[in-house]
Amino acid sequence: MVKRKGILYSHAFYTLLSILFGFIVGAVLLAAAGINPALAYGKLVSGVFGKYKYIVYAFVYASPLIFTGLSVAFSFRTGIFNIGAEGQYVVGSLAALAVGVLFELPPVLHVILCFAAAMAAGALWGSIVALMKTRKGINEVLSYIMFNWIAFYLSNYVINLTVIHKVGGGEASRDINPSASIIFPEAVRDIFGGNKNANLGFFLAVLVAVIVWVIINKTTLGYKLRAVGFNNHAAQYGGINSDRAVTTAMAISGALAGLGGAVQLMGMGNRISQFSAQEGFGFQGITVALIAGSSPIGCIFSGLFYGAMKYGGTKLSMVDAPQEVVDIIMGTIILFIAVSHVLRRVITAKVEKGGRKA
Amino acid sequence: MERVSHMDPSQVVIAMVDIVKKFGDFVANDHINLTVHKGEVHAILGENGAGKSTLMNVLYGLYRPTSGHIEVKGKEETIGGPGHAIALGIGMVHQHFMLVQPFTVTENIVLGMEPVKGIMLNIREAREKVVELSNRYHMHVDPDAKIEDISVGMQQRVEILKVLYRGADILILDEPTASLTPQEISELMEIIGHLTADGKSVILITHKLKEIKACADNCTIIRQGKYIGTVKVADVSEDQLASMMVGRDVTFKVSKKEMTPGKVVLDVKNIRARDYRGVEVLKGLNISVREGEIVGLAGVDGNGQMELVEIITGLRKAESGEITINGKSVFNAVPRVCFDSGISSIPADRQKHGLVMDFSVEDNLILQNFEKEPFAKGAFLQRDRIRAQATELIDKFDIRPAGSEARPVMQLSGGNQQKVIIAREITNDKDLLIAVNPTRGLDVGAIEFVHKYLVEQRNKNKAVLLVSFELDEIMSLSDRIEVIFDGSISGSVRGEDANENELGLMMAGGAVHG
């Protein structure tokens, strides 16, 4: 009915508002803990924007999060909640590690093979859950969470295998062969402020985000998956095999998270350490997807935001502020984004009620 | 049934004066007047999208009028919201019920105004109040049943009781009969009688002329947001009401040319099926539909007709039997195969099966064909072709508002949603068209339109199976009428030989003859 869509209707406005609230709540908690919020936030900002190199680090930190964000966003668009991105991320990085350590191949080919292995592993992890859902009716949220833990212990098992484990002790795997690394050569790194981890990841993330957007919006596959996600009954009535569609969606979602694991390994870590707790890339992907409103392109920006916060957070100890403040802020933002849907309805309803006065 | 009016013309309870409601440049209500008296049943008649709901939302405080004013019981009021409306004694029963499914009838009725003992819910007192209310107005409900277990008719009674419990004496009923069976409709009419006898006023939003004639004192007609007039129902005929609403003469008679039915298209033999509880719902049912004929399947809801349609269209599995389309078996085939073999259908539940409500109109129009040329090329959707088809169908089938190609279908009115489905299924142009309650919730203009297309399919030598609870619809359209009772066909008559009494008897499982 309302033709002109003002700022009060835009998703971005409420997202920014939520981010602002997140920082306010963070500030209150910091102050309560006896830390000057201005000092902490100042460090957060200067820690990210202080040097060109730092900004590049924010992009490096963002890359895996964009992938897990895309994974979750894709699942949301098809009516599934992929809370298993964490596990798919882990098996993805594990598969990339195996290919990266065990094979000796020409550089470009090696990288491609690692990516393929990671996507296959993530897709497999998602598909098992999908089969349990479609064949046996087992709720996917439950199995996703269990598969996160299976991936966790699988990783700790695999890195302790003799062929994978680091020679000469240490609680980690061997490093992947340099041919499997996606870190830029030194000449290119110089363009990025000499950041020693400047890598292909972010560019790949942008490319994949665009591909995901195209799949969702422009292809028959996307139509099918969205139809099932919005209304399973109508999709079936329309002749869509919804079980197959759900399985496809969960496999693609898993592949995206797996790719995130590979990017982190091949661009940042080079090896996998023994886990003592879940690393949280997959769960952070949920945050990224929620902030992005499940838009694949939005995931690039919300991933960057989270990446910058995470990287800036590592500097907080310099001002004696706990790094966990970042988690609190992100959590608060999600809370406010959830509330903002209600808020938006209230505000826009007020506007409409006022009729022309608005 | 003889109708007794309880209207007291000396007491005006609602006066809406010169109401204008604009949304941006769009005028939804253009200087509308409405006066309701104590004990009156006042119908508001208008096509889908005429502005009836907007007017009621203004009265219920959901919208504030752009200009004009409202008097409640002689006092001018600015109704700030539903809470305020309820405090003024105005209650609304929405078309789509707003009940908490796993809660009991009692819990739903008292929800938000629960009698309490300390901090505890006093469920016994609540139950007593509910029983008292339901006895007072002769509305039978089971206070302890859960909503998910009771019939649509009883759910509606719960909604009405909910409003009465909150002390309403002016009840707005929005399309109350849209989802009711004929029996439930006549029960509702009686309930309305009990309410007005007790001094309540009822505002009835509807486009069913028969019901207006049966139970309303006065009727206000709205067309395209404009106030057309208020008439005494006793003074006008159904035809007059219809033409006031639509703005032109409407024919209820469907003109059908003589056709000789051709070869058998759909042949269903000896179908047996059980529902999810294991109860046998189809007990060896046989039915066939030939080219160039409309077969009407009449019956009271719950006698197996819905299951039969779901089995034919592939949404449900049967235990045994045979189903063929043009001689080819589609028994227990998946929906895709059924569709490709020549079955299209207008499903009973348009929001559940017929449409993806979040999808745009144009995307809903390709629901079965999104992978086929010209709408897809390889893996990619051809947006321009999809848009072009939508533009054409919106125009051809008069889907309103015009230019809704990319608009989510949930923003359309119910009648226009149904038109989207009809446009799609007629365009699919399969050998068999199954239409299940195709005019449910539609106004007379739209009903005329749907009937025209069903007959047109028949005249194009297609087979049409019409499943409907509206006996009038079955009788006016069908070449042959089959009556379903308790999971099998209890009788069959030629369309022109049918009379209501005979059909009614067969629907109740009475006489069986050929």
Contacts between the chains, C-beta under 8 A, distances in Angstrom:
chain1	res1	chain2	res2	distance
A	1	B	23	3.9
A	1	B	24	7.1
A	1	B	26	6.2
A	1	B	28	7.5
A	2	B	23	5.9
A	2	B	24	5.6
A	3	B	24	4.9
A	3	B	25	7.1
A	3	B	26	7.7
A	4	B	24	6.5
A	218	B	380	5.7
A	218	B	381	5.9
A	218	B	383	7.7
A	219	B	379	4.9
A	219	B	380	5.6
A	219	B	381	6.4
A	220	B	370	5.6
A	220	B	371	4.9
A	220	B	376	4.8
A	220	B	379	6.0
A	220	B	380	7.3
A	220	B	381	6.0
A	221	B	379	6.4
A	222	B	381	7.9
A	223	B	363	7.0
A	223	B	370	4.9
A	223	B	381	6.2
A	224	B	370	7.4
A	224	B	371	7.9
A	226	B	356	7.9
A	226	B	359	7.5
A	227	B	356	5.3
A	227	B	359	7.0
A	227	B	367	7.3
A	230	B	356	4.9
A	230	B	357	7.1
A	230	B	358	4.4
A	230	B	359	6.6
A	231	B	352	7.5
A	231	B	355	7.5
A	231	B	356	4.6
A	231	B	357	6.6
A	231	B	358	7.4
A	233	B	352	4.9
A	233	B	353	5.2
A	234	B	352	7.0
A	234	B	353	5.6
A	234	B	354	6.5
A	234	B	355	5.9
A	234	B	356	4.9
A	234	B	367	6.9
A	235	B	356	7.1
A	236	B	315	6.5
A	236	B	335	6.0
A	237	B	313	7.3
A	237	B	315	6.4
A	237	B	335	6.1
A	237	B	347	6.2
A	237	B	353	4.3
A	237	B	354	7.1
A	237	B	367	7.7
A	238	B	335	7.4
A	238	B	367	3.8
A	238	B	368	5.0
A	239	B	334	7.6
A	239	B	335	4.8
A	239	B	336	3.7
A	239	B	339	5.1
A	239	B	340	7.8
A	239	B	368	5.3
A	240	B	336	7.8
A	241	B	334	7.2
A	241	B	336	7.3
A	352	B	23	7.1
A	352	B	63	7.2
A	353	B	62	7.7
A	353	B	63	5.9
A	353	B	64	4.9
A	354	B	64	6.7
A	355	B	21	7.1
A	355	B	22	6.0
A	355	B	23	7.5
A	355	B	63	7.7
A	355	B	64	6.4
A	355	B	65	7.9
A	355	B	66	4.7
A	356	B	22	6.2
A	356	B	24	7.9
A	356	B	66	6.2
